[in-house]
Amino acid sequence: MTPFWRGILLAAVQVAMVLSLGAKLLADRARYPRVWAESMAYDPEAIIRGRYLSLRLKVKVVNAADENSPGNFGWARAQGYMHEVRLGAENQELVAYASSENTGLYVLKLPARNQMDPPTVLQEPVEFFISEHASDPSRHPAGEELWVEVTVPPKGPPRPIRLGMKKAGVLTPLKLD
């Protein structure tokens, strides 16, 4: 086989690998639950990474007050404490359940001033790419909230699909062209 045909074969294998990953992600998107989760954006433009938003997703903690349940979240009132969880979707919300197995996913209660119940968020942010010419949705007016639609796989972090803004209780998906 000549070097030209070896190069063509290598290129075909690489294209097949990329297409198979894309097909897997599309199949997962169709198979697993999708929910909108409120997010907290930070570090919107790192020079090294490009135009990615780092989004911390707020989660609803299930059974936080039940001290007697196995894998309880009795720490839910303590700020800054992390707990290993598995994620799920319940009533169109991203929820966190205590996990006894190693999931690699942690939630933490953020310290917040002037709030009766500070938010509980996933420790690891999810990354969302925005194009070079799109306006930065993390910089929004007061009274609006940045939300992200995510696929919730049985293992691993949620996978972001699209962004939306919530204003006066109405969620509107963003067109980031």
Steps between C-alpha positions, in 0.01 A plus 500: 500500500640838407536784752219689323248217556620451860428870559154464343430196719614684813281800414200269444555332840520838674183625329321178599606548864371858511172401332450209743546735797248743351254215440542381861434848639189540281372157609561592866315828450198309368517224763581678827297767679548865410433778749557872534724593793571844637865586466756734638757606240855597580823543306327556165812566292826333587768584246624143490160334452325738264133593524370249751264574785575314820162433655435380852164325500263540791351171616209407719615280787262211566434388860723771646309528825458127563784425742403130529500412129793301365738732322332802657580859429497610863782741409266699275497796736882517518660731247812397313465128577520258203317171464528233229180457301335345200278715283152449371199681365182535699203722414704674229774591753863398533522314832786360707475176698758391757722226361690231681696409186778703343333723239753781481214752525478728801260769611578782734302766676635836395554762765265784415424824671147620563335172400292281726582189296828531304516299176628146472702451182704236324863549595633442146371750248372397159649675199289656226658628179377832360600621158746782451237753391224411748438734791595361840178374665666487843484881509129558530283768661372472854177303521609244240647158571723288277373143459649206312325197356695185578487129426525299824686173434492224764871552569717805462428871486204653319558594136392851400280538192390863484464816707192697594404813694228502758326829561179543701458121513522453122790297362609595148768294319782719364610509138877533516599559139 
